[in-house]
Amino acid sequence: MRESEVKRMSGKSREILDELKSVLSGKTVDALIPPLVYVVVNGLFGLGTASVVAVLTALGLGVRRLLKKQDLRYAFGGLLGVLVAVGFAYLSGNATNFFLPRIISGSFMVLLSLGSLLFGKPLAAWLSHLTRGWPMAWFMRKDVKPAYREVTILWTLLLAFRLMVQILLFRGKNLSQMLWISTLMGTPATIIILVLSYIYGIWRLQKLGGPGVDEYMEGEEKPWRGQRKGF
């Protein structure tokens, strides 16, 4: 393999890692630890103790971030999620209902993704617009929009599959299986989906031949280099 090709592949790998860090940074611990603690403690001491310990764990993660002067949004988001999940489980007296909010939010995401396709405003484009601040008019161009539409179709199919698996396990009332499937189909699956979306999206934008977002914002005319970084 030529040295130039090695450098290009290395640069692309770093680019993908940077994109993942911008999306996932700080979220993993706050999302994974409280449910794990809840399931383990519930198996040993019951629902009431598990509910209290899960909430205290989420609070502890928040205090840890506060002491380290880190971004508290993920900790507060994780705490709110745990409080809602614990509320569903404790008030119903059913430990499995801890995962019911995930099923509800999963259903909402499937409907949102599907609706965005039906109305011609792909969810992938909206999320990129909101997180990156790029003009929505660029996303809606005929030589840009198909890439975001196709990625959104992929998201819709995968979200629907995950929701179906979660519903089947929820009906089976198997708490440990719910934990591991929710974990595996959470952050690890998200990483895989984001990597595939990014690689395919950049490749598709190049094939469509439209301007890169910087070229669009600067009003450049053809020939365009196209979008080379960021999706």
N, C-alpha and C positions, 0 to 999 in steps of 0.2 A: 504493500500500500504506500502511495506517495506521501511525502511529508505534508504537502498542502492539503491532502484529503484528511490526514490525521488531525491537522489543526482545525479544519472545517468541522469535523465531527466532534472534536473536543469543545469547540466554540458553541456548537448547537446544544451539546449536553449541558454546558454551563447556563446557556440561555433558558433551557427547559427547567433546570433546577431553580433558577432565579424566579421564573414564573410560578413554580410550585410554592416557593417560600413566601411569595407575596400573597398567595391565596390561603395557604395552610398554616403559616407561621403563628404559633401560640395557641392554636385551637385543639391540638391533638390531646394533650394531657387533660384539659378541662372537660373534654367530651368523653374520654375513655375511663378514667379512674372512678368517678362516682357510680356509674352503673355496675362496674366490676365489684366495687365494695358492697353495693346494695345486694347483689346476687349472692355473694359469699356469706355476708352477715345474715341474710334472710334464711339461708340453708342451715345456719348454725343456731341462730337465736330467735328467728321469727320476723314477721312483717314490721311490728312496731319498732324494734331495735334497729332493723335494717333501714327504716325510713329516717330515724334520727341520725344514724351514723353517716348515711349518704349525704344528708344536708350539711352535717358538720364537716364532712370531707370537702364538699364544694366551697364552704366558707373558708376552710383552711387553705384551699388553693387560691382563693381571693386574697387572703391575708398575706400569703407567700408572695403574690404578685405585688401587693402594696409595699411590702418591705423591700422588694427588689426594684421598686419604682418602674414596674413594667406596665404595659397597656392593660387596663382593667376591664375592657369591654368583653373579652372572651370569658373572664372569670365571672362577671355579672351575668352574662348570657348563659353560662353553664349552670350557675346557681339558680337562675330563674327556671331553666329547663328541668333541673332536679326537683325544685319545689312543685312544679306542675305535675311531674311524673309521680312523685311521692304522694301528692294530693289525690291523684286518680287511684293509686293503689290502696292507700290507707282508708280513704272514705268508702271504697267499694269492698274492702276486706279481701281483695284479690291481688296477690303479689305480681301476677303477670301483667296487670293493668299499668304497671310502671312503664311498659313499652307502648302503651296505647297512644300517647301523644306523638310518638314517632310515626305510627301508622297514620294518624290524622294529618300530620305535616307532610308525610309522603304522598298521601292522597291529594293534598292541596298542590304539591309540586307537579304531580302528573297532570292534573287539570290545568294548572297554569302553563305548563310547557305545551300541552296539546292546544290550549286556547290561543297561545301566542302564534302557533303555526296556522291555525284556522283564520286568524285575523291578519296574517301576513306581517307580524312583528315578532320574529324569532326571539325566543328567550335568551339564547346565547348572545345575540346582538344587544339586547337590553342590559344584561348583566355586565357586558364589556363596556357599554356606554356609561353605566352608573359607576363602575369601579375605576375606569380609566379617564373618563371625562371627554372622550372623543365625540365629535358631532354626530348626532343620530342620522343626519342626512347622508353621511358617508356610508353608514351601515346599510341604508336602504337603496343604495345604487344597484342597478341591474348587474354590474360586474363585481359586486361585493356581497350582496345579500344572499345568493345561493350557498356560499360557504357557511354562513351562520345558520341558514335554514337546515342544511344537511346535518350539521353538528347538533342542532336542537332535536332533529328527528332521532339521532342516536341517543341523546339524553332521555328523550321520552320513552323509548323502548327499554332502556336500562332501568329507568326509574319505575316503570310499570312492572318489570320483572322483579325488582327488589320488593316492591309493595306486595306483589302476589305471594312471594316467599314469606314475608313477614306476617301476612294475614293467615296463611296456612299454619305457621308455627304458633301464632297467637291463639288460634282456635284449638290447637293441640295442648295449650297451657303448659308448655315445657319451657321453664324459665331459663335454664342454663343454655338451651339451644337458641333461645331468643337473644341472649347476651352475645354468644359467639357469632351468630349470623349477623346481628346488628353491627357488631364490631368489624367483622370481615367485609361486610357490604357497606361499611361506613367509610372511614379514612382510607384504608388500602384500596378499595374500589374507586373512591374519589380520585386518588392519585393516578390510577391507571386511566380512568376516563379523561382526566385533565391532560395527561401526556398525549393520549391518542387524539384528543380534540385539538390540541395545539399543533401537533405534527400535521394532522390532516388539514386543519384550517389554514395554516400558512401555505401548504402545498396547493390547496384549492384556490386560494386567493391569487397565487402566482399564475395558475392555469386560467383563471378568469380574465386576467390581463388588466384589471382595474388599477387605479392609482393607490399608492400607499396613503395612509391617513395624513402623514405630513405633507405629501405632495398635494393632496386634496385641499388641505387647509391653507396651503400657500398658493393655490390656484395654478399649479403647474400644468402645462399641456403635454400631450403625448410627444415622444415615447416616455412611458413611466417605468420606473424601476419596480414598482409594485410593493406590497407590504412584505417586509423582510423580518420584522421582529414585533411580537405582540399580536395577540388575536382577540 
